[in-house]
Amino acid sequence: MAIHRWAVTAVALLALAGCGKKESSKVQEGENISKNPFGLARQIAKAGEDLQKMQKELEDMKPVDPVHFSELLKFLPEPPSGWESQPAQGSSTKMGEWSFPQVERRYTQGDKRMEVQILDWAFHKELYASFFVAAAFSQETTEGYNKGIKIGEEPGREEYKTASKDGNLAVLVGKRFFVTIQGDNIEAAELRQWWDRLDTAGLRAKAK
């Protein structure tokens, strides 16, 4: 079972460092540096301030034992009407003394493909900084967009390619569970529609 590229990046950062239904939430987008290049400096400064605040919080963050992947399987959504799905899969990836459980499920409707994945970061603070910074910026081009977003208070990143209709939404739930939704041959709005199918309230409760 493949690990999403964000998860691979996060695990690599860790090595280098030394080793209920979902309620609706307002979506905020990061500064669009394509439309406002002068906003880049301001956003970098803001990201630096946010990172300083986050670092203080991270100092008190203690790693916990990750949940077994079997406990995460129930948070993967069932296929909506008109969709089919493969059986959910789970695994644990070890790197040194750390273990990263993940689960995923794949869905199809004609030529459409969706995949939902959940990875437990288990409060390993070395994973967080680059993702929080990436969630502060957005860029839009003729080819599509990549947006740093916040859904409620939870940071994320959304990408979409217009020509191929491929997209990806990644959100950190409860400061612990890294959720990715990846789609092929979809409309951009479908990423957030699938997000709404997730029991994020249950995940958030599990994160405590």
N, C-alpha and C positions, 0 to 999 in steps of 0.2 A: 504494500500500500504506500503510495507516494506521499511525501510530506510537502505541503504547499511551500512555495518559494519564500514567503514571509517567515514561515516556521524554520526553514533551513537557515535563513539569515539570523534569526534569533538564536538558534542553537550554536551557530558559529560564533556569535558575539559572546555567548557564555563561555565557550572554550577559550577565546582570546582574553577574556576578563580574568582568567585564573581559576581559573580552576584551581398551576399557576399559568397564565397566559401573559403575553407581553402587553404592557401598557404602552400607549402611544407616546412618543417623545419627539420633541422638536429637533430637527436636524440643522446643525450649523456647519457652514463650509469655511475652509481656510481661505486666506488671502489669495486671490487669483493674480499671480505674478505676470500672466500673459496680458491681462487688461490693465494692470497697474504696476509696471516695473518699479516705480518709485516706492510702492508698498512693500517691496522685498526687504529693504533695510529695516523698515518698521516692523515687519513680521519676524525678521531674524531677531531683532531686539526683544520682541514680545516672547518669541520662542525661548530665548535665553532666560528671560524672567520666569517663564513657566517651568523651565527645566530646573532652575534654582529652587523653586518651590517644591518641585517634584523630588529633587535630590534630598531635601530635608525629610520628605515623607519616606523616601526609599531607605534612608538611614535606619529607620525604625522597622522596615519591612523584613520579616524573617521568613526564609524558605520553609515550606511545609511539605509533608509527605504528599506526593501527588495521589489523586484518586485513581482507582483502577479503571481501566478504560470501559469495563462493563457498566460502571455507574454513569458514564457519559452517553451511552448508546440511547438512553431514553429521551435525550434532549434533541436528537435528530428528528426532523419533521417527517410525518407520513406523507406520501405523495398526494398532492391535490387532485381533484377530479380531472380526468383526462390524461394524467401522467402515470407512468410506470416507474418502478424503482428496483434496483438491485438490493440484495440483503445488506444491511449495515455491517461495516467492518470496524474492528478495533485492534490496536496494537500498542506496544510500548517501545520507544526508542531510547537506548541508553547512551550516554556520553560521560565517560568517567564515572563519578559517583552519582550523577543525576539521571533520573528517568523521566521521560516525557510521554505520557499516554496521549493517544489521539484516536478519534473515531471519525468515520466518514461514511457518506451514503451518496449514491449517484442516481439521478433521475433522468428520464427521457420522455419526450413528447414529440413524435415525428423526428425532425432533424434538430430539435432543441435538446440541449444537454445542460444539466445543472449538477453541481456537486457541493455538498455542505460538509465542512470539516470543523472539528472542535479539538483544540490542543490545550492541555493544562500547563500553564507556565509556572504554577506552584510558587508564585511570589519570588522567583529568582530575579533579583533586582537588576542583574547585569543585562537582562533581555529588553529593558523598557525604554531606555533613553532614545535610541534611534527611531523607534516607532512613534513615540510621542512627538518628536521633532517633525517627522514626515507627515504627521496628521495636522500640522499647522499650515501647510502650503497646498495650493491648487494651481493647475495649469490647464488651459484649454487651447486646442489647435484644430486645424481642419481635419485632422485624423481622429480626434476624439478628446478625451479629457482624463486627467487624474486629479482627484480632489482629496485633500485632507478634510475630514468631517468630524463632527461630534453628534452622536445620537443621544440626546439627553446629556449626561455627563460622561459618556463613554467615547473614547477617541477611536477613530477609524480612518480608513482610506478606501476610496472608491475609484475604479478605473474602468474606462469603456472605450472600445475601438469601433468607430462608426461603420467602416467598410465591412469588417468581418463580423460585426455584431457580437464580439466577445467582451465579457466584462468580469470584474472581480470586486467584491466588497469584503473588507477585513475590519473587524471591530474587536476591541478588547473589552470583554464583559466582566464587570465586577473586579477590575484590575487583575484578573487571574486567567480567565478562559479566552483564548484567542480563537475567534470564530471567522472562518472564511467561507464565502459563497461565490462560486465561480460558475459562469454560464457561457455557453457557446450558442450562436444563432439566436440570441435573445434581444429583446428591447431593453434599453437602459433601465426603465422603470421596474423591470422584473426583479432586479437585484434587491431592491428594498421591499418588494412584495414578498419575496422569499424570506427576508429578514423578519417580516411581520409574522411569519409562520413559526418562528422559533420561540420556545419557552424561555425567553431571556430572564424573566422574573425568577424562574426556577434555577437557572444557572447562577444568577446573582446571589440567590440564597445559598447555593452550594459553595460559593466562593468565600464565604465568611469562615 
